[in-house]
Amino acid sequence: MGPRHRQPLPLLHRRHAGCRGFRPDLSDAGGAMWGRFVGFLTVGYFCLGRTFAYLGIPQAKLFIGELALGAFILAKPQAAIGVWAASLLRPSPLAMLSLAQYLFLICGVLQAVRGLFAGSGFDVIKYFVFNYYSFYLYFGLWAGRDDPTLLSRTLRAIAWVNGVYGLLYLVALKDVGIFLPGTENVRVFSQANASAAAVLGLVCFEPRLERVWHLLLLNIVVLLGNSVRAEWLGLGLAILLWALLTGRIGRVLGLGAAGLALLGLVELSGVQIAGRGEVSVSSIISRAVAPFDEKLASEFSPYAAEDGGTLKWRQAWWETIWAAANSDPQLELFGHGYGFDLFSLAPPSVRAGQEHENVRTPHNVFYYALGYTGWVGVLLFAFFQLSILALQWRSYRRSGQPFGMLYWVAGIAISFFSNYFETPFQSIPFYLVMGMAMAPVLGPLPGRSLPERPVPDRPSQNRQEAAPPPGRIAGAGRRR
């Protein structure tokens, strides 16, 4: 059942009218430039990954993520710090989010101070990004209110760049040994990470998928070729939730059929993509089954041991983090603090060959938060993320567009099996997208207007009483 019709909301809902005119003015003559910059950052981080994240001055440890955030805060302090601070002090739709983020940031600051006193030096900044990258929410929020069509257009651009570049990376660029100047191990060509966002964006925003079938197939190829199981899981959960919200089971079945047909064509053609070997029905099954039953997976692929070993390697480390965090009341509450060598807790079998390396992240957001910040940090991170989800739900109810809520589900699922919130090339675009997607909660900036609400794409039994189904915004994704 679709959300009810509602008029576009002003900056704050009328029930907050008693807060004496709290209405931060986020408009600016340079809005178009900043909006394009938000789109550029989102596409760059999603599609070019680690390579894009290292743009800047590597020798001085100044990268585009920090430079862009600093520039935005200096150029638009009211849109960043002002909105956050005002929402803390006065009633607003962002009140719960602002409080949760405040507590989350304070936790990060205290953990960084612990690390400094423990002798970790300024390396604690690498850990503190887990907290302060969340300010990109306000960058995305401002851009989404300044241009309500920005999210749909950015996702269309992501579908093109991720599909074309991702395929080129798989077939030709994966093994090119050229590195960025000023770095030791950062390749010029990095793996594209936006397949889930691209496919989900096409499903949510495109009225007729047959018009963009080429983009859909390109991104499915990249999704399967990269063989990132966490991304498969996140996209699968998001698509299932989308089907439940919209009732469009047929579109989900169509996507599944398209994926199977594509795999069949690839297998029949004998084409091999990805550096390790093939992309086929058997290799996909092996990747999916190996973590649960390595023996069964070996019947489909000779790489079954490798497919299952990665997760086993991580699980062994996770178990030691859990044991250490719950071995002492102080560690249980506050963790080891930023800068601590969490990898030193891993068993010898995991550290073999890497004894002198400091691997910061266990590729699981729960164990990252537990190991460094304890149960206090875990609960504050959960509170912060749930406050984002609450705003995405409100945005869906007001705009009829569920993309933000669905991508939140995908991102959280991915974060339990990857270094998602601990690195800029996943965390920054996530928060930018979340900010753009929650813009309908506050309404557009003065002089802007919301896109039209979704229009049904199938006849209704009662045309006069039928409410438009959620799932897309009319006009979104059209060529401009």
C-alpha positions in Angstrom: 0.0 0.0 0.0 1.5 3.3 -1.1 2.1 6.3 1.2 -0.6 8.9 1.4 -0.5 12.1 -0.6 1.0 15.0 1.2 2.0 18.5 0.2 5.7 19.2 0.0 6.9 20.2 3.5 8.6 23.3 4.5 12.0 23.1 6.2 10.4 22.0 9.4 7.0 20.4 9.9 4.3 22.7 11.3 4.3 20.9 14.6 7.7 22.4 15.2 6.4 25.9 14.6 6.8 26.6 18.3 10.6 26.7 18.2 10.6 30.4 17.4 11.4 30.3 13.8 14.1 27.8 13.7 14.7 27.7 9.9 18.3 27.6 8.9 18.8 29.1 5.5 20.9 26.7 3.4 20.5 28.5 0.1 23.4 29.8 -1.8 24.2 31.3 -5.2 26.9 28.7 -5.7 24.5 25.8 -5.1 24.8 24.4 -8.6 28.6 24.1 -8.3 28.4 22.4 -4.9 25.7 20.1 -6.2 27.8 19.0 -9.1 30.7 18.5 -6.7 28.6 16.2 -4.5 27.7 14.2 -7.6 31.4 14.1 -8.6 32.4 12.8 -5.1 29.7 10.2 -5.0 30.4 8.8 -8.5 34.2 9.0 -7.9 34.2 7.1 -4.6 31.7 4.5 -5.6 33.2 3.7 -9.0 36.9 4.4 -8.7 37.2 3.2 -5.1 40.6 3.3 -3.4 42.2 5.2 -6.3 39.8 8.1 -6.0 40.2 8.1 -2.2 44.0 8.7 -2.5 43.6 11.9 -4.6 45.1 14.8 -2.9 48.6 15.2 -1.3 49.5 11.7 -0.1 52.9 12.9 1.2 51.1 15.2 3.7 48.4 12.7 4.4 45.8 15.1 3.0 43.3 13.4 0.8 40.2 14.4 -1.1 37.9 13.2 1.6 39.3 15.5 4.3 39.9 18.4 1.8 36.3 18.2 0.5 34.7 18.0 3.9 36.8 20.9 5.2 36.0 23.0 2.2 32.2 22.4 2.6 32.3 23.3 6.3 34.2 26.5 5.6 32.1 27.5 2.7 28.7 26.5 4.2 29.1 26.5 8.0 25.3 27.0 8.4 24.5 24.0 6.2 26.9 21.7 8.1 27.6 22.7 11.7 24.7 25.1 11.9 22.0 22.6 11.1 23.5 20.0 13.4 23.9 22.3 16.3 20.5 24.0 15.9 18.8 20.5 15.8 20.5 19.7 19.0 19.2 22.8 20.8 15.7 23.1 19.3 13.0 20.7 18.2 13.4 19.6 14.6 13.0 16.5 12.4 16.7 16.0 12.7 16.7 16.1 16.5 17.2 12.4 17.1 19.9 12.2 14.4 21.8 15.2 15.7 21.8 13.8 19.3 22.9 10.3 18.1 25.6 11.8 16.0 26.8 14.0 18.8 27.2 11.0 21.1 28.8 9.0 18.4 31.3 11.8 17.7 32.1 12.4 21.4 32.8 8.6 21.7 35.2 8.9 18.8 37.0 11.9 20.3 37.5 10.2 23.6 38.8 7.0 22.0 41.2 9.1 19.9 42.4 10.9 23.1 43.0 7.5 24.7 45.0 6.5 21.7 47.1 9.7 21.9 47.9 9.1 25.6 48.8 5.5 24.8 51.4 6.6 22.3 49.7 6.0 19.0 50.4 9.5 17.8 48.3 11.0 15.0 47.7 7.6 13.5 44.5 7.7 15.6 43.0 9.9 12.8 42.9 6.8 10.6 40.5 5.2 13.2 38.6 8.4 13.9 37.3 8.5 10.3 34.8 6.0 11.5 33.1 8.8 13.3 33.8 12.1 11.5 33.0 11.0 8.0 29.4 11.0 9.2 29.4 14.8 8.6 29.0 14.0 4.9 25.4 13.5 5.7 24.9 17.2 5.8 26.8 17.8 2.6 24.4 15.3 0.9 21.4 16.7 2.7 22.1 20.3 1.5 22.7 19.1 -2.1 19.5 17.0 -2.1 17.4 20.0 -0.9 19.1 22.4 -3.4 18.4 20.0 -6.3 15.8 17.3 -5.6 16.6 15.5 -8.8 20.3 15.2 -7.9 20.1 11.7 -6.4 18.4 10.2 -9.4 20.8 11.8 -11.9 23.8 10.8 -9.8 22.6 7.2 -9.7 22.2 7.2 -13.5 25.8 8.5 -13.9 27.0 5.8 -11.4 25.2 3.1 -13.6 27.1 4.3 -16.7 30.5 4.8 -15.1 30.4 1.6 -12.9 29.2 -0.5 -15.8 31.6 0.7 -18.4 34.7 1.2 -16.2 33.9 -1.9 -14.1 33.8 -4.1 -17.2 37.1 -2.6 -18.6 38.7 -3.2 -15.2 37.7 -6.9 -15.2 38.8 -7.6 -18.7 41.9 -5.4 -19.2 42.9 -3.1 -16.3 42.9 -5.4 -13.3 46.5 -6.4 -13.5 48.0 -3.1 -14.7 50.8 -2.4 -12.4 50.8 1.4 -12.4 50.7 3.1 -9.0 49.6 6.6 -8.0 52.5 9.0 -7.5 53.4 9.4 -3.8 52.0 6.0 -2.8 53.5 2.6 -2.6 50.7 0.2 -3.2 47.7 2.2 -4.6 47.1 1.2 -8.2 45.8 3.7 -10.8 43.0 1.4 -11.6 40.9 0.1 -8.6 37.9 -2.2 -8.5 34.5 -0.5 -9.0 32.3 -0.8 -5.9 29.0 0.6 -7.1 27.2 -2.4 -8.7 24.7 -2.7 -5.9 23.9 1.0 -5.8 23.7 1.1 -9.6 21.3 -1.8 -9.9 19.2 -0.7 -7.0 19.0 2.9 -8.4 17.8 1.7 -11.7 15.2 -0.5 -10.1 13.9 2.3 -7.9 14.1 5.3 -10.2 13.5 3.9 -13.7 9.8 3.6 -14.7 10.6 1.1 -17.5 13.6 -1.1 -17.0 13.5 -2.2 -20.6 14.8 1.2 -21.6 17.9 0.8 -19.5 18.4 -3.0 -20.0 22.0 -2.3 -21.3 22.9 -0.5 -18.0 21.3 -3.2 -15.9 23.2 -6.0 -17.7 26.5 -4.2 -17.6 26.2 -3.7 -13.8 25.1 -7.2 -13.2 28.2 -8.5 -15.1 30.4 -6.3 -12.9 28.6 -7.4 -9.8 29.2 -11.0 -10.6 32.7 -10.5 -12.0 33.9 -8.8 -8.8 32.6 -11.7 -6.8 32.1 -9.7 -3.6 29.6 -11.8 -1.7 28.8 -9.1 0.8 27.6 -7.0 -2.1 25.4 -9.9 -3.4 23.9 -10.2 0.1 23.3 -6.5 0.5 21.7 -6.1 -2.9 19.6 -9.3 -2.5 18.2 -8.1 0.8 17.4 -4.6 -0.6 15.7 -6.0 -3.7 13.5 -8.3 -1.5 12.5 -5.4 0.7 11.7 -3.3 -2.4 9.4 -6.1 -3.7 7.6 -6.3 -0.3 7.2 -2.5 -0.2 5.9 -2.1 -3.8 4.4 -5.5 -4.5 6.3 -5.7 -7.8 7.3 -9.3 -7.5 7.3 -9.6 -11.3 10.2 -7.1 -11.6 12.2 -9.1 -9.1 11.6 -12.3 -11.0 12.5 -10.5 -14.2 15.8 -9.4 -12.7 16.6 -12.9 -11.6 15.8 -14.3 -15.0 18.0 -11.7 -16.6 20.9 -12.6 -14.3 20.5 -16.3 -15.0 20.3 -15.7 -18.8 23.4 -13.6 -18.6 25.3 -16.3 -16.7 24.2 -18.8 -19.2 25.5 -16.7 -22.1 28.8 -16.1 -20.4 29.2 -19.9 -19.7 28.3 -20.9 -23.2 30.7 -18.4 -24.7 33.6 -19.6 -22.6 34.5 -16.0 -21.8 36.6 -15.7 -18.6 36.5 -12.5 -16.7 38.2 -11.6 -13.4 41.8 -12.3 -12.8 41.4 -15.5 -10.8 39.5 -17.5 -13.4 36.0 -17.7 -14.7 32.6 -16.2 -14.1 30.0 -19.0 -14.5 27.1 -20.6 -12.8 29.4 -23.1 -11.1 31.8 -20.5 -9.8 29.0 -18.3 -8.5 27.5 -21.3 -6.7 30.9 -22.1 -5.2 31.3 -18.6 -3.9 27.9 -18.6 -2.3 28.0 -22.1 -0.8 31.7 -22.4 0.3 31.3 -20.5 3.6 28.6 -23.0 4.7 29.7 -26.2 3.0 33.2 -26.3 1.5 32.9 -29.9 0.4 29.7 -29.3 -1.5 31.3 -26.1 -3.1 34.3 -28.2 -4.3 31.9 -30.0 -6.6 31.3 -26.8 -8.5 34.7 -25.1 -8.5 38.4 -26.0 -7.8 38.6 -22.7 -5.8 36.2 -23.8 -3.1 38.9 -23.9 -0.4 39.9 -20.4 -1.2 36.2 -19.3 -1.4 35.5 -20.6 2.1 38.9 -19.9 3.6 38.5 -16.1 3.5 35.5 -16.1 5.8 37.1 -18.7 8.1 40.2 -16.5 8.4 38.0 -13.6 9.5 35.9 -15.6 11.9 39.0 -16.8 13.8 40.0 -13.1 14.3 36.4 -12.1 15.3 36.4 -14.8 18.0 39.5 -13.4 19.6 38.2 -9.8 19.5 35.0 -11.0 21.2 37.0 -12.9 23.9 39.3 -10.0 24.5 36.6 -7.4 24.7 34.6 -9.4 27.2 37.6 -10.4 29.4 37.6 -7.2 31.4 34.9 -4.8 32.6 36.8 -1.7 31.2 37.5 -3.4 27.9 33.9 -4.6 27.7 32.5 -1.0 28.1 35.1 1.0 26.2 37.3 -1.3 24.1 41.0 -0.9 23.5 40.8 2.6 22.1 41.9 4.0 18.7 45.4 3.2 17.7 45.5 -0.2 19.4 46.9 -3.1 17.3 43.7 -5.1 17.0 45.5 -7.5 14.7 47.7 -8.5 17.6 44.7 -10.4 19.0 44.4 -12.6 16.0 45.6 -16.2 16.4 48.9 -17.2 14.9 47.3 -19.0 12.0 45.7 -15.7 10.9 48.9 -13.6 11.5 51.1 -16.0 9.6 53.2 -14.0 7.1 51.8 -10.7 8.4 53.3 -10.6 11.9 54.7 -7.1 11.4 51.6 -5.6 9.8 49.0 -3.5 11.6 45.7 -4.6 9.9 43.3 -2.0 11.3 39.9 -3.5 10.4 38.5 -7.0 10.9 36.1 -6.4 7.9 33.1 -6.4 10.2 31.6 -3.1 11.6 30.4 -4.8 14.7 33.8 -6.2 15.7 35.5 -3.0 14.6 33.3 -1.0 17.0 33.5 -3.6 19.8 37.3 -4.0 19.6 38.1 -0.3 19.6 35.2 1.3 21.5 33.5 -1.5 23.4 29.8 -2.0 23.9 29.3 1.7 24.5 30.6 2.4 21.0 28.6 -0.4 19.5 25.4 0.9 21.0 26.1 4.5 20.0 26.9 3.5 16.4 23.6 1.4 16.3 21.7 4.4 17.7 23.2 6.7 15.1 22.4 4.3 12.2 18.9 3.6 13.4 18.3 7.4 13.5 19.3 7.5 9.9 16.9 4.7 9.1 14.1 6.5 10.8 14.6 9.5 8.6 14.8 7.4 5.5 11.4 5.8 6.5 9.9 9.3 6.9 11.4 10.3 3.5 9.8 7.3 1.9 6.5 8.1 3.4 6.6 11.7 2.1 8.2 11.2 -1.3 7.2 7.6 -2.2 10.8 6.9 -3.1 12.3 4.0 -1.0 15.9 4.1 -2.4 17.4 5.7 0.7 15.9 3.1 3.0 16.8 0.2 0.7 20.4 1.3 0.3 20.7 1.7 4.0 19.8 -1.9 4.4 22.3 -2.9 1.7 25.1 -0.8 3.2 24.6 -2.2 6.7 24.5 -5.8 5.4 27.7 -5.2 3.4 29.4 -3.6 6.4 29.2 -6.9 8.4 31.6 -8.5 5.9 33.8 -5.7 4.6 35.7 -2.6 5.7 32.7 -0.4 4.8 32.4 2.3 7.4 36.2 2.3 8.2 37.3 3.5 4.8 36.5 6.6 2.7 35.6 4.9 -0.6 32.6 3.2 1.0 31.7 5.4 4.0 31.7 8.8 2.3 29.4 7.9 -0.6 27.1 6.1 1.8 26.6 9.2 3.9 26.3 11.4 0.8 23.6 9.2 -0.6 21.8 9.0 2.8 21.9 12.8 3.0 20.4 13.3 -0.5 17.8 10.6 0.2 16.5 12.1 3.4 16.1 15.6 1.8 12.3 15.2 1.4 11.9 15.2 5.2 12.9 18.8 5.3 11.6 19.8 1.9 13.4 21.7 -0.8 15.4 24.9 -0.3 13.6 28.2 -0.9 12.9 28.6 -4.7 13.2 24.9 -5.3 10.4 22.3 -5.8 10.0 18.6 -5.2 9.7 16.2 -8.1 6.2 14.9 -8.9 5.1 11.9 -6.8 5.2 8.5 -8.3 2.5 7.7 -10.9 1.1 4.1 -11.2 2.4 2.2 -14.2 -0.4 -0.3 -14.2 -4.2 0.1 -14.3 -6.0 0.4 -10.9 -9.3 -1.2 -10.0 -10.5 2.2 -8.7 -8.8 5.0 -10.5 -10.4 7.7 -8.3 -9.2 6.2 -5.0 -5.9 4.6 -6.2 -2.8 5.9 -4.5 0.4 5.9 -6.5 2.7 3.1 -5.5 6.1 3.9 -4.1 9.3 3.0 -5.9 10.1 5.8 -8.3 9.8 9.5 -8.8 8.1 10.6 -12.1 10.6 12.1 -14.4 13.6 10.8 -12.5 16.4 9.5 -14.6 15.2 11.1 -17.9 17.8 12.4 -20.2 18.4 16.1 -19.7 
